[in-house]
Amino acid sequence: MLVVFAGASTAAAQSPSSAPEVHVARANGPIRIDGDLSDEAWRTATRVEKWFEIQPGDNVEPPVKSIGYLAFDSRFLYVAFDFQDPEPGKIRAPLGDHDAISGNSMDFGGVFVDSLDTGRTATEFFVTAGNVQYDAVTDDASGENSSPDFFWDSAAVVTAGGWAVEMRIPFSTLRYKPGDPQQWRIILFRNYPRAFRHQFTSVPIARGSNCTMCWASRLSGLEGLPAAGHITAAPYASASATARSPGDVPGPPLENGTVQGRAGLDVKYIPNAATALDATIKPDFSQIESDTAQISANERFALFFPEKRPFFLEGVDLLQTPIQAVYTRTVTDPNWGARITGSEGGFRYTVLVAGDAGGGTVIIPGPNGSASAPQDFASTVLVGRAKKDIGRSFIGALVTAREVQDEDAHNHVVGPDFEWRPTGADVITGQWLFSDTRTPDRSDQAEEWTGRAFTGAALQTYWTHNTRHLDWFGRYTDVTHGFRADSGFVPQVGYREALGSAGWSVHPKGRISRHRTFVNAQYQVDESGAVITENVQPGFGMDTHWNGFIQMRYTYDRTRAAEALIGRHQFGYTVRFSPTRRVALLAVDSTLGQDIDFANARPATGTTLNLQATIQPTDHLALDVIQNMRSLHVAASSAEDRLFVQRVSRLKSTYTFTSRLFVRAIAQYVNTTRDPSLYIFPVTPRSGDFAGSVLFAYKLNWQSVIFVGYGDDRALSPAGDLAPVDRQFFAKLSYAFQR
């Protein structure tokens, strides 16, 4: 989460205050977006000069001065800032890709815009001193999501007395209610990382509040805004040439394939300011960058990767519910898609339908672990979601359907959800879902796929309570064995779980700005009442000098492996610092002690160590290094008792010429060594995979892009060398036409 307000970790049972209303002025002339605030229109624009430090201070006077400016015309909302700084040489302004912003290592500023006047949901627009843009959607229920991108312009300039930024946000980018004049909400924001990460806002926000936009200023004065007719059409063309090893086996010479061309079109039409229609034909859903490095050895359940594809990101907060019943990456290769998203009278909705050509995998969940099976058949997918705001609370409903073509198979999920905020300190959420499933008759791919029909249900309730010093939450989950969400991410079924946490926070002055002591507890059983896992975890954490975070924790648990319930004692710690402009991040996260060998169902000892660093030798060059390791040892008669060691080594180097143009190289190597004599089933003593890529990218905006790249995948051969498995050259050109 890029913006973390003081209330995110501590709390105060206070009600939102009435922030002064901000009346935005219509621009009296043209505004040139160049970072120069000398345009005549800024002289008569609305000025916001009163700011509050909300972190680490508690609504105190900020240590540096900030001035915000607001104006609008018939097409755009204009936002500008004069961020003064007595030490401009310390301004952190590295260049980078869109959304590549770190709160601990970059100076940036921007605005939260609640254009639907919900008091709970907003669109974020932030710009760094190096003119790197960041946009996101934030919602009190689901948090911040930076996957969506929007059309807007900005310019930033570092000056002798600080830095300035101008932003131009098209009204067609925002969704707002019909009517004139408009009533919106707004918060201006500045991020100022030095010894600590300072956060300033244009409104006071109570430490520990369970909401953000409820504290926002009312924004009045917006009149004559465009009501309808905006359309964006973004055609693309791509080409790729792939050479692949026969049978995907490392070693044999690669065989060149034919050059593959692909073309498609994304269209967005806004018939009125509150509604968006999306359509796509043969969309390009390729992933330019490999997924985040994650260690998969000895994992019981499937790993989750975030969605990055544009078609699914309109109103993305609507698809986030307590139970992850929608996971749009399950739509692997759509040939077409259509969607409507809108709002009316506090009622928000989205309906999405897509034809998926298949590919990828589908999760086969269970109480103790999950498996996967190839999703080699085409299907039609429907997702519908609606929410009705009731003050700061809401009720909602979700429906998903996947109809498998050429197979008498389907998965349907439906149910309500809600969020209730009875006080300023309490939030109660819940969701109940019912599923109806018929599996494909493909037992060759998955044992449970026998063409049988079954039903299931899932329930989750969640209660959080926050005060200035005390915070706690409790969650109850009940998922029957027959529940399936083939369009979602539900890797575990057939269990009941109680989960809770409580913490006490204080805010001293000096080199520690926050200290929190906590205890977490979990109790999970299957449908027969047999324990799956139970644990308790006390610990403490603190925010420190050098934008640091330190956490220590001890865990005792008992977890089932096969039919055995195995106990373990573990110690864990996390340390993160962002000390200087050039050393943007140094981080280590580790657990060690007793462990469980889930593959062979026996006690073990183990260590997990994750190291990460981001070094910026210049404002143009960034080096991101990840070194993750996991090892497991078991009792053995031989002196060597190491079951396996898995390492993930990843280096990403990015040279950014301008905020629109960069070259990036990524190299990642995953290596696993095993002792076959310690396994109860056959394994190879070594395996390894290398993935490398180089990408040249030019981005006029998020849908007008040029990509040219090369990828090289290799695997450890029986001879012990990294032999090629495939390589690919690719190019893509896309341009967004707007009217």
Residue, then its C-alpha position, 0 to 999 in steps of 0.5 A: m500500500l503506497v499511502v499508509f495513514a496513521g490510522a492504518s496500524t493504530a486507532a482512535a474511536q473518533s468520528p470524522s470531523s467536518a473539514p472546511e469545504v473547498h470551493v474550486a475556481r474555474a480557470n480564467g485562462p489556459i494552463r500549460i502543464d510544464g511544472d511552472l506555476s507562473d500561468e495567470a490561471w494559477r493566480t486566481a485558482t483556489r489555494v490550500e495552505k493549511w496542512f497537517e502532519i498525520q505521520p509520524g506526527d498526530n495532526v501537528e504542524p508540518p516541518v515544511k510548507s506546502i501549498g495546493y492549487l485547484a482549478f477546472d475548465s469544461r474538460f479538466l480538473y487541474v491540481a498543482f502544488d508548491f512543495q517548499d523544502p529548505e534542503p532541496g539537495k535531499i529531495r528524492a526524485p529518481l525516474g522510473d516506470h508508471d506506478a513505480i513509486s516507493g513511499n519510503s524513498m521518494d518525494f511525491g504529492g497528489v490528490f484523493v478524488d471521491s467523485l461519487d461523493t461516497g465518503r469511502t472510495a476514491t481515485e488517487f493521482f500522485v506524482t513524484a519530484g521526478n514526474v513518475q505517475y502513480d494512480a490507484v483506487t482506494d476503498d475503505a473495505s478493500g484497501e488500495n489497488s494500483s492495478p488500474d491506470f488512467f489517462w492524465d497528464s503531469a509535469a514536475v520541476v525541482t527548484a532552488g526552494g523545493w519542487a513544483v508539480e502540475m496535474r491535468i485530470p480529464f473528467s472523462t477519466l472519473r465517474y460522477k453522478p449526473g447533475d449540476p452542480q457537482q458535490w465531490r470530496i477531496i484530500l491533498f497529500r504530500n509524502y516527505p521521506r527523510a529520517f522518517r517518512h512524513q505524511f501531510t494532508s490537507v485535512p486532519i485525520a484522527r489517528g486510528s480512524n477506520c476510514t479515509m475519505c470520511w475525513a475529506s473536504r467537500l469540493s464544491g463549485l464544479e459546474g458544467l462538466p461533460a456528461a456523456g459521449h467520451i470514447t476510447a479505442a485502442p487497437y494493437a498489433s503484436a508479433s512474436a517469433t519463438a524457438r522451442s525445444p522439442g517436448d519442452v525438454p532441455g538439451p535438444p537444439l531449439e526448433n524455430g517456429t513461425v512468426q505469429g502475428r496478433a491484432g485486437l481492439d479495446v474500446k471504452y465508451i462512456p454514455n454518461a458520467a456514471t457509466a462505462l462500457d468496455a468491449t474487447i476483441k482478441p485482447d493482448f493479455s500477455q505479461i511483459e514482466s515475469d511474476t513476482a518471485q515466490i518460493s513454491a517448495n513445501e507449499r500446501f496451497a496454490l500461490f496468488f499473483p495479482e491481476k495486471r490486465p487492463f480489461f478487468l480493472e474498471g471498477v476493480d474495487l467492486l470485485q474485491t470481497p471477503i471471500q476471493a470468489v473472483y480471480t480474473r486471472t482464471v480467465t486465461d485466454p479470452n477471445w472476446g469480452a464485454r463489460i458494463t460498470g456504473s453507479e446510480g443513487g449509491f448503487r454501484y455495479t459491474v457485469l462482465v462476460a468473456g469467452d475464454a479459449g482455455g489454457g492455464t490451470v484450475i485449482i483443485p482445493g482440499p482441507n489440507g492442501s490444493a492441487s491443480a489441473p490443466q484447463d484445456f477446454a474453452s468456457t464462457v465466464l460471467v461475473g456480476r457484482a453490485k453494492k448499495d451504500i448505506g451511509r458508511s456501510f453497504i450491502g452487496a451481492l455477487v454472482t459468477a458462472r463458468e460454462v464449459q464448452d464441449e463438456d457438460a460441466h459448469n460452476h455457479v457461485v452466488g451470494p450476498d455480502f455486507e459491511w457495517r460500521p456501527t461506530g467510528a472504531d468498529v467495522i463488521t463485514g460478512q459474506w455467504l456464498f453458495s456454489d453449484t458445480r458439475t465437473p468435466d468427465r476428465s479423470d485423466q486430468a484430475e481425480e475428482w473430475t468424474g462428471r459428478a455434480f455437487t454443491g457447497a457453501a462458504l461463510q466468512t465474518y470479520w470484526t475489527h475494532n480500533t482505538r488510539h492504542l488498542d486494535w483487535f480483530g476476529r474472523y470466522t470462516d466456514v467453507t464446506h467440502g463441496f464449495r468451488a469457485d472456479s472463477g476465484f481463488v479459494p485454495q482451501v475447502g472443507y474447514r472451519e476457522a477462527l482467527g484473531s489478533a490484538g495489538w497495543s501501540v504507542h507513539p514515542k518521540g526520537r528514533i522510534s516513532r511507533h511501537r506495537t506489541f501484538v498477539n495473533a491466534q488461529y484455530q482451524v478444523d476440518e468438517s469432522g472436527a479434526v484439527i488442521t492447524e492451531n497456533v499462537q504468535p506473540g511479537f512486537g514491531m516498530d517504526t524507526h529512524w531511516n524510514g525503518f520497520i523492525q518486527m520480531r515474532y515467535t510462533y507455536d503451532r500444530t499443523r496436520a501433515a497427512e494424518a499426523l498433527i505435528g508441532r513446531h516452534q519458530f522465531g521470525y523477524t523482519v527488518r526494512f530500511s530506506p536510508t538514503r536517496r541512493v540506497a532506497l531499500l534494504a530488507v530481510d525477512s526470515t523464519l527459523g526453527q522447527d518446521i514440517d515436511f509436508a511432502n513426507a508428513r514428518p517433523a523437520t527443522g528449517t530456515t526461510l531467508n528473504l533478502q531484498a535491496t534497491i540501489q539507485p546509483t543515479d536518478h536514471l538507473a535502478l537495481d533491484v536484487i532479490q535473494n530468497m532461500r528455503s531449506l528443510h532438514v529431517a532426522a536421518s541415519s546419515a550425517e547429511d539430513r538436508l531434505f532440500v534447499q531452494r533458492v530464488s535469485r533475481l536481478k532487475s536493472t532498469y535504466t529510465f531515460t525519461s518518465r516515458l522511455f526505459v530499458r529493463a533487463i531481468a534475470q531470475y534463477v530458481n534452483t533446488t537441490r534434494d536428497p532423494s534418499l530422504y523422500i518416500f517417492p522419487v525425486t530428482p537430486r537437482s532442478g533449476d530454471f532460468a528466465g531472462s528478458v530484455l525490454f525496450a518500452y516507450k509509453l505515451n500513456w498506459q494504452s499508447v505504447i511500443f514494446v520490443g523485447y527478448g526472452d530466454d528460458r532455460a532449465l537444468s539438463p541431465a548433464g548439469d548445464l542450463a540448456p535452452v528450453d525456448r526463446q522469444f522475440f516480440a514486439k507490440l504497438s498500441y495506440a489509444f484514440q480518444r474523442 
